[in-house]
Amino acid sequence: MVPALPSRAQASPAIRSRWQSRRLLGWLLPLVLVVCTALTGCSGVAQPPRSVLLQALELQIQLTQGAIAEALALEAGGTPEVSRVRVSEQESVRIGDAKGLRVLGQFDWRLAGDPIRVDSPFELYLQCGVRGESWRLARPRGLAADGAAGDDANVQAWITDPLPLKG
């Protein structure tokens, strides 16, 4: 014969406490999952792969290096070496008429032929391709008048460059 289980009223305080904990966990766990899902759903754009961040940082260094070399009438150096990307912040932004992503963090890099590795902060603006298969580096260009929004409205203008496809 199997002994009868005590009812909740007859149960010891330890057993009642476990029942209350399970009941609380039964309500709390689904609530936490819903909140987490809602928060990640609001971001709109997922974090780009590490390879995209490395390519975007390389391209940004090359473009900056090229602009400086052109201004000083010098020859631009080779391809920089980028490593150890650490993202600290990410947010969805509007880049022109499309969704974009602002990514902040730290990265290690060095110029071609330079033995010194530098740890630097970065701020990248990225735009995902229409089909989600490619990325573009976006750079703010300044304010441009937006005739559709009225004569006094200014919007951020952007220059976008496709990231090189690496096979």
N, C-alpha and C positions, 0 to 999 in steps of 0.2 A: 504494500500500500504506500502511495506517495503522500508525504506530508503536505498539508494545505499551506499555501503562501499567505502571509499576513496581508490584510488590506492596507491601503495607504494610511488610514487613520491609526492602525495598530503598528505600523512599521516603526523601526527605531529612527532617531533623528538622522543618523548617517545615511540610511536608505532614503529617507525623505529628501535629504539634501542632494543625493545623486539624481533622484527623479526630477527635482527642480532644475538641476544643472542641465540634464538632458533636454528638458522642455525649453529652457533658455537657449541652449545650443541649437535646438530644432528651429527656433525662430531667428536666431542671430545669424547662423550660417547662410541661409538663403538671402537675408537682407544684405550681408557683406558682399555676396556674389553679385547681386543686382547693382549695388553701388559701384563695384569695381568694373562691371560691364558698362555701366552708363558713363563712367569717367573715361574709359578707353575708347568708347564709341564717339565721344565728343571731339577727339583729336582730329578725326577726318583723314589724316595721312599717317601711315605707319613710319617708323624710323627706317631710313634707307639702310641697305646693307653696308657693312664696313668697307667693302671694295669701292662703293660709290663715294663714300666720304673721302677715302684716300685719293681717288681720281679727281674729285672736286677740289681738294686742297692742293694737289699737284698743279692743276690747271690755274687755280687762283694765284699761286706763287709764280707760275710761268707768265701769266698775263701782267702781273705787277712788275716782275723782273723785266719783261719786254718794254713796258711803258717807261720805266726808269732808264733803261738802256737807250731807248729812242730819244728821250728828253736830253740825255747827256751825250748823244751821238757815240755810243759805245756798242760793242757786240754783246748780245744777250748770251748768258751762260747756258749750260745744258739742262737736262731734266732734273728737278730736285728729287730727293729721296724722302718720302714721307712714311712715318711709322707711328705706332702707339697712339691711336686716336681714342680720346676719352670724352664722351658726350656728357655734358652736365645739365643741359637744358634744351628743350625742343618745343616749338609751338607752330601751329598752323598760321599762315599769313596769306594775304592776297598778293599775287604777283601778276599785275595786269588784270586780265579777265579770267585767270586760272588760279587754282589752289597751289599754294607753295608751302615751304617749310623753312623755318628759321632754326638753325642748329648752332648751339654754342658749346665750347669745350676747350680742351687742351690737346696738343699733338706735338710729336717730336719730328724734326726735319733737319735736313742739311742740303746745301747746294751741291751740285755736281762737282766732284773733285775736292770738296772741302772736308777735312777730317772732323771738324767740330759739329756736333749734333746740338740743336737748339730746341728747348721746350718752350712752346709759345701758345698763347690763347688764340682761338679762332671764332669767327662768326661767319657762317655760310648761309646763303639763301639758295634753296634747291627747288626745282620744279619737276614734278614727275610727268613723263610723257603721257599722251592721250590714252594709250593702251596699257600703261603701267610697265612697259618693258624698257624704257630708257629714262635718263635723268638729264637735266640741264642745270648749269650753274647760272644763277641770276645775280646781277650786280646792280645796285641802285644807281641811276644815272642823274637824278635830280628831279625837280618838279616840272610837270608839263601841264599846260592848260587842257582841261577836259570840256570841250564845247557841249557835250551832251548833258553834263551836270550843271551847266550855267557858265557864264563868262568869268565869274569870280572863283570858280572851283579849280583847285590844283590837285593833281594826283601824282603819285610817285611813278616815274618812268623807269623802265628796267632794260638792261642789256642782258640777253640770255645766250649762253654758249653751250652747245651739246657736249656732254662728256664723251671722251673717245671710247669707242667700242674696243674692248680687249678680249681676244679670243683665247 
